[in-house]
Amino acid sequence: MQEIAPNLYVETDYSPVTVGAALTDEGWVIIDTPPMPQDAQNWREALRKISDQPILYLINTDSHRDRILGNVWFEAPLIDHEAAAQQMLGLKGGFVAQAADDLSSNDNELVAIASLRLVPPQVSFSDALSLYCGNRQIEVLHRPGPSLGSSWVVFEQEQVLFAGDSLSINQHPAITEGISKAWLESLNDLQSSRFAGWTLVPGRGDHSNTTSVEKLIEYLRTMRQRVGTLCRTGRPRSEVGNLLPDLLAYFPYDGFQKDETQRRIRTTLEVVYEEIRSTNGADIAEE
């Protein structure tokens, strides 16, 4: 656990997500939770060793299973953007079972995850939400990223921003919804002078600064421009696979993960293809 600002903590050891917590005069505000039950319980206990103050709020930066499975271990009102909240409320009974199959490495983990109860969101917002907790003001902002329900958690005084999966550092991002243009706009905002010198906490991996945003912007722009060329020239979606080699070279990956990484890129390319085709590529020139 790292204390990146007074009473503001980040933990990167709980694969596959980075989680955070802020201690206020009135209690804790938690940002995302680890998906594995043992990790979530360890995180809760680690925070209790710092302070046994109650947990006031739990904020999810999106509705991805990596962030929401562990919510059940933290008894506090759950805050999500309204799009993320709608997705969570619409999850079917097989969601947890599928997550258990995908995430577990042994029978004990399988049973532990499959037994989890999904916690419904209690508070949702559309554009922005301000939390006033003792000596701290915390802003939760809607900023589309890989998914429409992505949020940022902003600590203005400390100049720290939790970006969730809106900020992907040194890894190929996955886009699940056709909002890559909106994601680029969010990243341009993140790279603005307002956040110069800030500490940025990504959804996965260690904290960084605004220089880490540049490579991701370049990657998304390149992807959109090349997919846009396919759309404008009437090429079928199946040809997005031709773009894989150049995009694969943008970020490092382990050799044994090459096939998985290529599948993630291809899926993202197909989503972006449908997004751009729906506008006939009209918005590409603006970038």
C-alpha positions in Angstrom: 0.0 0.0 0.0 1.2 3.5 -0.9 0.2 6.7 0.7 0.4 9.0 -2.3 -1.0 12.1 -0.4 -1.9 12.6 3.2 -4.4 9.9 4.1 -4.9 9.0 0.5 -3.9 5.4 -0.3 -3.4 3.2 -3.4 -2.9 -0.6 -3.5 -1.6 -2.2 -6.7 -0.9 -5.8 -5.4 -4.5 -7.0 -5.9 -4.5 -8.3 -9.4 -5.9 -7.3 -11.8 -7.1 -3.9 -10.6 -5.7 -0.9 -8.7 -7.8 0.2 -5.7 -7.7 3.3 -3.6 -9.0 4.7 -0.3 -9.3 8.2 1.3 -9.5 8.6 5.0 -11.6 11.7 6.1 -12.4 13.0 9.5 -15.7 11.1 9.3 -14.5 7.8 7.8 -13.3 6.0 4.7 -14.2 6.6 1.0 -13.2 3.5 -1.0 -12.5 3.5 -4.7 -13.1 0.2 -6.4 -12.5 -3.2 -4.8 -10.5 -6.3 -5.7 -12.5 -9.1 -7.3 -10.9 -12.0 -5.4 -12.6 -12.6 -2.0 -9.3 -13.0 -0.1 -7.8 -9.9 -1.6 -11.0 -7.9 -0.8 -10.9 -9.0 2.8 -7.2 -8.3 3.1 -7.8 -4.8 1.7 -10.5 -4.1 4.2 -8.4 -5.3 7.1 -5.4 -3.3 5.9 -7.5 -0.1 6.0 -8.9 -1.0 9.5 -5.3 -1.2 10.8 -4.8 2.4 9.7 -8.2 3.5 11.1 -11.3 1.7 12.4 -13.5 4.6 11.2 -16.6 3.5 9.2 -16.7 3.2 5.5 -18.8 6.1 4.3 -19.0 5.4 0.6 -17.7 3.0 -2.0 -17.2 4.4 -5.5 -16.9 2.1 -8.6 -15.1 3.8 -11.5 -17.0 1.4 -13.9 -19.2 -1.7 -13.8 -16.5 -4.2 -14.9 -16.6 -7.4 -12.9 -13.0 -6.8 -11.8 -14.2 -3.8 -9.8 -17.6 -4.8 -8.5 -17.3 -8.4 -7.3 -15.6 -7.3 -4.1 -18.2 -4.7 -3.2 -20.0 -7.2 -0.9 -17.1 -7.0 1.6 -17.5 -3.3 2.2 -20.7 -2.3 3.8 -21.3 1.2 2.5 -23.5 3.0 0.0 -22.4 2.2 -3.5 -21.9 5.1 -6.0 -21.8 4.6 -9.8 -22.5 6.6 -12.9 -26.1 6.0 -14.0 -24.9 4.0 -17.1 -22.8 1.8 -14.9 -25.6 1.5 -12.4 -28.1 0.4 -15.1 -25.6 -2.3 -16.3 -25.1 -3.6 -12.8 -28.9 -3.7 -12.2 -29.3 -5.6 -15.4 -26.8 -8.4 -14.7 -28.2 -11.9 -14.9 -27.9 -14.8 -12.5 -25.1 -16.4 -14.5 -22.8 -13.4 -14.2 -21.1 -14.4 -11.0 -20.9 -18.1 -12.1 -19.1 -17.1 -15.3 -16.8 -14.8 -13.4 -15.9 -17.7 -11.0 -15.1 -19.9 -14.0 -12.9 -17.2 -15.6 -11.1 -15.8 -12.6 -10.5 -18.8 -10.3 -7.4 -20.9 -10.4 -8.5 -23.7 -8.1 -11.7 -25.2 -6.6 -11.5 -23.1 -3.4 -11.4 -19.9 -5.4 -14.2 -21.1 -7.7 -16.5 -21.7 -4.7 -15.5 -18.5 -3.0 -16.3 -16.3 -6.1 -19.4 -18.3 -7.0 -20.8 -17.6 -3.6 -20.5 -13.9 -3.8 -23.6 -11.7 -3.8 -23.7 -8.7 -6.2 -24.4 -5.4 -4.4 -26.8 -3.0 -6.2 -25.8 0.6 -6.5 -27.5 3.0 -4.0 -26.4 6.3 -5.5 -26.1 7.2 -9.2 -25.4 10.5 -11.0 -25.4 11.8 -14.5 -22.6 14.4 -14.9 -20.9 15.0 -11.6 -21.3 14.3 -7.9 -19.7 16.1 -5.0 -19.1 14.4 -1.7 -18.4 16.4 1.4 -16.8 14.1 4.0 -15.4 15.9 7.0 -12.3 17.7 5.9 -12.4 16.5 2.3 -14.4 17.3 -0.8 -14.4 14.6 -3.4 -15.6 15.1 -7.0 -16.9 12.1 -9.0 -17.1 13.0 -12.7 -18.6 11.2 -15.6 -15.9 10.7 -18.2 -16.5 8.1 -20.9 -13.6 5.7 -21.3 -13.7 2.1 -22.5 -17.3 2.0 -21.4 -20.0 4.7 -21.2 -20.3 4.4 -17.4 -16.7 5.2 -16.6 -16.0 7.8 -13.9 -13.1 9.8 -12.5 -12.6 10.4 -8.8 -10.9 13.8 -8.2 -9.1 15.1 -5.1 -8.6 18.7 -6.0 -6.6 19.8 -3.0 -4.2 16.8 -3.2 -4.0 17.0 -7.0 -4.8 13.3 -7.3 -7.1 11.7 -9.8 -8.3 8.1 -10.0 -9.1 7.5 -13.7 -10.1 3.9 -13.6 -9.8 2.1 -16.9 -10.1 5.4 -18.7 -6.3 5.5 -18.3 -4.5 2.4 -19.5 -0.7 2.5 -19.1 1.6 0.3 -21.2 -1.1 -2.1 -22.1 -3.6 -2.6 -25.0 -7.0 -1.3 -23.9 -10.3 -3.0 -24.5 -13.3 -1.1 -25.7 -16.6 -2.7 -25.1 -18.9 0.1 -26.4 -18.7 2.3 -29.5 -17.5 5.4 -27.7 -13.9 5.7 -28.7 -14.4 9.3 -29.8 -15.8 10.2 -26.4 -12.9 8.5 -24.7 -10.4 10.5 -26.8 -12.2 13.7 -25.6 -11.9 12.5 -22.0 -8.2 11.9 -22.5 -7.7 15.3 -24.1 -9.3 16.8 -21.0 -7.0 14.7 -18.8 -4.0 16.1 -20.7 -5.1 19.7 -20.2 -3.2 22.3 -18.2 -5.7 21.7 -15.3 -4.1 18.4 -14.5 -0.4 19.3 -15.1 1.7 18.0 -12.3 -1.1 15.8 -10.9 -0.8 12.2 -9.8 -2.9 10.0 -12.0 -4.0 6.6 -10.8 -5.0 4.2 -13.6 -7.4 1.3 -13.3 -4.5 -1.2 -13.4 -0.9 -0.7 -12.5 1.0 2.0 -10.7 0.3 5.7 -10.5 1.8 8.1 -13.1 1.3 11.6 -14.5 -0.1 13.2 -17.7 2.9 12.1 -19.8 1.4 8.6 -19.7 -1.7 9.8 -21.5 0.1 10.7 -24.7 0.8 7.2 -25.8 -2.8 6.1 -25.2 -4.1 9.1 -27.2 -1.7 8.3 -30.0 -2.9 4.6 -30.0 -6.6 5.5 -30.1 -6.2 8.1 -32.8 -4.1 5.7 -35.0 -6.8 3.0 -34.5 -9.6 5.3 -35.4 -7.9 6.8 -38.4 -7.0 3.4 -39.9 -10.4 2.0 -39.2 -11.9 5.1 -40.7 -10.0 4.5 -43.9 -11.5 1.0 -44.1 -15.0 2.4 -43.6 -14.6 5.2 -46.1 -13.3 2.9 -48.8 -16.0 0.4 -48.3 -13.9 -2.4 -46.9 -15.6 -5.1 -44.8 -15.2 -5.4 -41.0 -13.3 -8.6 -41.4 -10.3 -6.6 -42.7 -9.7 -5.0 -39.3 -7.4 -8.0 -38.7 -4.9 -6.4 -41.2 -4.4 -3.6 -38.6 -3.3 -6.0 -35.8 0.5 -6.1 -36.4 1.1 -2.3 -36.1 -1.3 -1.9 -33.1 0.2 -4.9 -31.3 3.6 -3.2 -31.4 2.4 -0.1 -29.5 2.5 -1.6 -26.0 4.6 -4.5 -24.4 3.0 -7.9 -23.8 4.3 -11.2 -22.6 4.8 -13.8 -25.3 2.4 -16.3 -23.8 -0.3 -13.5 -23.8 0.1 -12.7 -27.5 -3.0 -14.6 -28.7 -5.2 -13.1 -25.9 -3.8 -9.6 -26.7 -4.6 -10.0 -30.3 -8.1 -11.1 -29.6 -8.6 -8.1 -27.4 -7.3 -5.7 -30.1 -9.4 -7.4 -32.8 -12.6 -7.1 -30.6 -11.8 -3.5 -30.0 -11.2 -2.8 -33.7 -14.6 -4.4 -34.6 -16.4 -2.2 -32.0 -14.6 0.9 -33.4 -15.4 -0.1 -36.9 -19.2 -0.2 -36.2 -18.9 3.1 -34.3 -17.2 4.9 -37.2 -19.4 3.2 -39.9 -22.5 4.5 -38.1 -21.3 8.1 -38.7 -19.7 7.4 -42.1 -16.4 8.5 -40.6 -17.6 12.1 -40.4 -15.9 12.7 -37.1 -12.4 11.4 -38.0 -11.3 14.6 -39.8 -11.9 16.6 -36.6 -9.1 14.7 -34.8 
